[in-house]
Amino acid sequence: MGIPHFLLIPYPSVGHVNPLMQLSEILATHGCKITFLNTEFNHNRMNTADAGLENSKGPQIKFVTLPDGLGPEDDRKDPKKVIFSIKTRMPHMLPKLIQDINALNVNNNITCIVVTVNMSWALEVGHKLGIKGAVLWPASATSLATCDCIPKLIQDGILDSDGKPIEKKEIQLYPNMPMMDTENFPWCGLDKTVIHHIAQEMQTIKLGEWWLCNTAHNLEPAAFSISSRFLPIGPLMATDSNKSALWQEDTTCLDWLDHQPPQSVIYVAFGSSGVIDHNQLKELALGLDLLNKPFLWVVNSSDNKRVNNSYSDEFHGSKGRIVKWAPQKKILNHPAIACFVSHCGWNSSMEGICSGVPFLCWPLVKDQFVNKSYICDVWKVGLRLDKDENGLVSKEEITKKVEQLFGDEGIKARSLKLKELTLNNVVEDGQSSENLKSFISWAE
């Protein structure tokens, strides 16, 4: 059999590009050939964040681009705009691109297309050309199962025909899964055209024979009893690749961490798109001040000025360090880190688990709420931060929970045990490693 040649196509956001890039690097170590398709806009961002991108990823990974159909003035933070522009523009251009790639690789044509969610149109293109397809789901397997259940949830009267919950209540999707609040389904808060897009997407991704999940069987066993398509191949962050693909990282914070005592630093980060309002930022800043412990806080650029300028008279931050974007995996694995105040996005959750660091859970949107349930109620490696009657996580709540976590030896021990169990999946002969080998053999 020949060497598989994968065409990888991520939806152009950090939470999709990074895990697919990690998968490409793992596939390359198995001798596979990779062509990685970015939007032109994202490719330019990646080259800025990682100068010499082509050279740094090695000869087996080549980069190609297509336009996303948006102009320089368009807001690429608006998922609806990006999704529908790409769906209108790219499907017509992909067959020619595949033809050009194959012309350069006469003896090693593309054998398999792997997409992340929102890019399933590429599986249709591949299907017509006789190319195998698979999906990498960038969130938890539980959230994949939830999205796959939209028709059933409508049929059972839990959702209306537009995918909105008919009443607020807790349901259990399948036995042994955490309870879910109907208001916290992954698509809640999105408008109905996007919800219909997700339902359609779940049908189209059935053209992908495998639904690859960046998770491990021990983390969400119930999800894998649902469908034989689900294939856990994670944690993908167990590779050497540390760099975020799209944003420039401030690595000076690692030197600062080197000067902090072991297990003393509170690490605070809300992901690439987490937005917190002004009053909540203020409470968080004052809570960190009150704790009088060293902290490292990642504040994306739009919030950065607000933290430093809006109430500099109240917020001293003298024991802490604030950065715009950080090498999160390296930080979480640093011996100075004591706990992770996180929005519980799936990539961050996996990185926290793989570093054995206890969590303080502060979910903001979508699947982050069910991830919090796993962290606090199932795996028991973190504590939840609760909101007060004004809908804020107060400075008192922050200080109370941090102190509680610092003193909880049980959570620390469980965090280290879960790290060991999860990383065992990606050692030689581990379950995820074996699944990945089967997938590569299938793709030849």
N, C-alpha and C positions, 0 to 999 in steps of 0.2 A: 504494500500500500504506500501511497505518496505521503508527503508531509502536509498536514492540514494548513490551509491558508484562510485565515479569518478576516472578515471585514467587520470592524467594530464601529457602531454608530450610536453615540450617546446623545440624549437630549442635552442641549447646551447650558446646563447649570452645574455648579460645583458638586452637588450631591449625586449627580449622575456621571459626570466626567471622571471624578476621582476613582470611584470603585471600578469603572470600566478600564481606566488606565492601569489600575492595580491588577486586574484580570489579564490585561494584555501583557504585562511584564511577567506574570506567572506562566502564561501560555508560551511566551518566548523562551523561558528557562526549560520548557519541555521540547524545545526545538521547532515550535510552530512558527509560521510566518504570519505577520500581523500587518494589516493596513487599517489605520485609525482615521476615521472621517470626522473632521470638525467643521463647524460653520466657519466661514472666513473670519468673522468677528472674533470668535473664540480662539481660533488658531493664532491670531495676532496677540490676543491676551496671554495665551500660553507661552508664546515666544518671549513676551516681555517679562513674565514671571519666572521663566526658566530659559535664560539665554542659551542659544544653541540646542534647542529642544531635540532636533533630529539626531544630533551627535550623542546627547546624554542618554537617549533611550536605546542605543545600540542598533546594529544593522538589520535585525529581524523585525523592527517596528518602523514602518514608513507612515508618513502623515499625508493626507489629501484633504481638500476642502471643497465645499459647495456654499454658495451664498444662502443666507436664511430668508432672503426676500424683504428684509426690513432696511430702512434708510438710516443714516447716522443720527437723525433726530428722533427716531422711534425709541420708546421705553422698553428695553429688553428685560426689565424686571416684571413686566406684565405677562404672566404665563399664557393667558388667552391669546394675546397678540402674537407671541412667539410660536405657540403650537399651531395656530391656524395659518400663519404665514408660511411656516415650514411645510405643512401639509399641502398647501397650494402650490408651492414652488419646487420643492426638492424631488418629488416622485418622478417628474418628467426628466430630470437631469441625471438621476442615478444610473439608469441602464447604460448610458454613454460612458459614465465614469467607470463602471464595472468593466465595460468593453476595453477601455483604455488601460486599466490596471492589468487585465488578463493579457493584453497584447504585449505588455512588458514582462509578463511571467508565463511564457508559453507553456512551460512544463510544470507550472505550479499555479493554476488558476484558482480563483476564490472558491472554496468548498463550503463555507458556512458564513452566514451573516448573523451577528449578535447585536441586538439593539437593547436600549433601555426603554422603559415605558414612555409613551408619547411618540415613539418613532416606529410604530408597528407597520406603517405604510411601506417601510423598507422590506419587511418580511413578505408583503404582497408582491413587490417588485422581484425579490429573490425567487419566490414561489413560481412566478411566470417564467423565470429563466432557469428553473430546475436546480436552484441553489438551496441547500438546507438552511434552516433558521432556528435561532434560540433567542431567549430573552434573558437579560440580567435584570432582576428586580432590585432596585437600589435601597429599598426599605426592608422591613421585617417580613418573614414568610407569613406572619399573622395578618399584616396589612394586605398582602397579596390575596390571601384567602378571603379577606373582607371585601375587597374590590370585586373578586370573582363571584361573590354572593349577591351582588346588586339585584339581579333578576329575581332570585329567591326571596330577598328581603322585601321587594316590591310585592311579590306574590303572597307573602305571609302577612302583608299589611303593616310591616314595620316602617317602610318608606312609601311615599307617594310616587306617582309616575315620573316626577322630576328628581327623584333620588333624595328628597328631603324627609327627615323623620316626621312621622305623623304625631307621635308624642314623645316627650322626654322620658326615657326609662333605661334601665340597665338590662342588657341581654347577654347571653353566652352563645357565641356563634357555633362552637362545637364543644363537646366534653373536654375537660382539662385545659381549656383556654381561659384566660382572665375574663372577668366581666367587662363589658364595654358599655359606656354611656352612648346612647344613640346620637347625642349632640356632638360626640367626639369622633365620629367616623372620619376616615382620612379625607373625604371630599367635602366635609361640612364647611360652610362659609364660601364655597365656590359658587359661581352662578350656574344656572341650569344648563347652559350650552356646554360648559366645561364638564359638568356631571354626565351629560349625555355622551360627550367625547370619551370620558373614562369608561362608561358602559360599553361603548362601541370598541374602544381599545382592548377591553378584556376579551371581546369576541375575536378581534383580528390577531391578537397575540397567540391565539390557538394554532396559528400557522407555525409557530415556534414549537418544535417537538419537546424541547426542555425549557423549563422556567428555572433558571439558575438563581439561587438565593445566597446573598452574602451573609450567611448565618451558619450556625452549626446545629446538628441534630439535637444535641443535649440542651440547647437553649430553648427551642420551641418544638418539642417532639409532636405535640398534637397537630400542628400545622402540616406536618409531613404525612399524616395518616389520611389527609383529605384527597390528595391526587398524586398519581405516580409521575406526573410531569415535574412536580416540585423536586429540585435537586440541590441540597445544601453543599456549597463548595467553599464556605468561609471558615474562619475569618480571612478575608482577602488582605487585610492590613498586616498580616504576618509576613509580608515581603519586606525587603530592605528599603523600598521606596518610601520616603518620608515627605517628599515635596507635595504641596498642594498644587494642582495643575494650573489653576487660574489666577491666583493672587500672589503678590510678592510677600514673602514672609519676613518678619522681623526676628532674626536669629540672635540678636544681642541679649534677649531675655534669658537665653540658655546660660550665658556667662553670669547673669544676675542670680539665676537659680543655683549655680555652683557655689555661691557664697551664703546660701540659706541652710539652716540646720535640717537634718533628715526629717521627713514627714511633718513639715511645719507650714507649708504654703497652701493656701486656698486658691485653686485654679478656677476661674470663672469664664465661661464662653458659651455663647448662644447661637453658634453656627453662622453660616454664610448669609442667611436671610432673616434671622431672628430680630424682631423689632420690639423695643420696649419703650413705653411712653415716658415723658419727662418726670412725672411724679414717681413712677416706679424706679427709674434710674436713680433718682435722688435717695429713695429709701435704701436701695442696694448700696449706694456709695456710703451712706451714713452707717449702715449696718457693718460694712467692711471696716470703717473707721473705729466703730465701737469695739470690734473684736480684738483690735490691737495685735493682730497676727499678720505675718507677711502674706500678700496676695498678688496674684498675677491675673489681670483682667484683660480679656480681648474685647475691644469695643470697636465695631466697624466704623468706618470713616465718618458716616453721617452722624453717629452718636458721640464721636470722640470729642468734638468741640463742646458739646453740651455737658459732658462730664467735667471737663477741665474748666470751662468758663462760666457755666450757668450758676453755680453756687460754690465757687472756689472759696468764699468766706466760710462756708460750713464744712466742705469736704477737704480734708487735709491729705489723705492718701499717702502719708509719709512713709508707711511701712510697705507700700505696694508699688506695683509697676503696671502701667497701662500701655497696651500695644494695639495696633490696628489689625494685624493678622499674624498668626503664630504657627510654628511647626508643631502642631498639636500632639502627634504621636511621640515625638521626642520629649515634649514637656511632660506628658502623662507617664512616661517611663522614667522620668528623672526622680532620683531618690528623695528630693526635697518636697515632692508633692504629697499632700496629706489627703485632699479630697477634691472632687470635681463638681462644681455647681454648673449643671448642664440643662439645656432645653430638651434633652433626650431625643434628638434626631438620631436616626439609626446608625449612621456612620460614627457619630460621637459615642453612642452607646457601645458599639463594638470596640472602638478604640479604648474606652474606659475599662471594659471587661478584660481586654487583652493586656492591660497594664496593671490589673488588680487593684485599681483605685476605687474607694467607696464614692457613691454619688449623693449629691443633694439635687433632687429632681424638681425642675421648674419648666414643665412643658408649656408651649405657647400655642401650637396649632396641630391639626391633622393627627397623624399616627403617633405623635409624641406622647399622647395621653396613654395609649395602650402600652407603649414602651415603658412609661413610668410604672404602670401596673406590674409589668414583668420585673423591673428593677427592684421595686419596693415589696411587692406581695409574693412573687413567685421565686425569684432568685435571692431576695432579701439581702441585697448588697447596697442599699441606699435608703435614704429617708425623703419623704415628700415635703416640699415647702407649701404651706397652706396660706390662702389669701384671707384677709380680714373682711369686715363688713363693707369696706369701701372698695373691695376688689383688688387690694394691694397686698403683696407680700411685704409685711412691715419689717423695719430694721430690727425690731425685737424678735420676730419670728426667725429672721436670718441668724442673729447671734445665738438664739436658743438652740436651733437645729445644728449649727456648726459645732457648738460646744458639745452637744449630745453625740454627734458623729465622732468627734475627736476622742470621746471617752468610750466608744462602743467597740470593744475588742471582738465581739461576735461578728459584726459586720465586716471588720477588717479581715478576719480569718476566712469568712465565706467569700469575700472578694478575691483573695489569693487562691482559694480552692477552685472557684469558678474560672479564673484565669487559666489555671493548670488544665482543667477539664476541657475548656474550649480550645486551647492551643494544641491539645493532643489530637484534635481533628485534622490538623494540617501537617503533622509529622509524617515521615515515610510510613505507609500502611495505615495512616489515620483515615477515618471515615470520609472526610471531605476530600482528602488527597486521592483516595480510591475513586470517589465519584467523579473528580476532575479527569482522572485518567480514562475512565469509561466514556466521558463526554468527548475527550480528544479523539479516542478511537472511533467513536460514532461519526465525528466530523470529517474523517479522512476521505 
